[in-house]
Amino acid sequence: MNSDDTVLEIGGGIGILASVASQVCKSVISFEGCESSVKIAQAIKELNSLSKVKFVPNLVSGDGSEKQFALYENFMMNSTERTLGEEKSIHTVTSVSLKSALECRPDILVVDIEGGEKDLFYKIHPGALRSCRHIIVETHDHIVGLSGLNRLFMDLSACGFCYEPRIPNNHIVTFTNMALEGERKW
């Protein structure tokens, strides 16, 4: 990340990554489906006088449809996937489409949505991701299985992104826009 970058985060939790990134980047927009997590993120933003980060209390999905969103005791497990254990409560929420979220033209897209990554890029028009230099995804194979991981890789490949082997980090995977490959800034 650099000072010219706009970062879009999907699944921002309590805003730690977005808050840190906002100190380096031009701007950060962070979507989170759990309102109580967004309130904590806002408090962190205010306590640290962070002006370049915006927290949006909404889910992002591939199609922008209504979703069942499960809240768990461990807020880091909140998800549209209901295979994680005993949920505290389930809410029906309207999501923002990925295409709409991408209107900010991010240089870097960060995704951590507890299994929702398997469907996020399905049928997205490759042009919608054209501004992204990198897409960083926390994968959840224990939720989506190998077929879900395969779908994620295939969908991003169809959009012109390639797995970046120089940045291995266990279950956090980086994809590079092959059209911008010459602009690597590692």
Summary of the structure (lengths in Angstrom):
residues: 186
radius of gyration: 15.7
end to end distance: 9.2
largest distance: 46.8
contacts: 600
relative contact order: 0.15
helix: 33%
strand: 27%
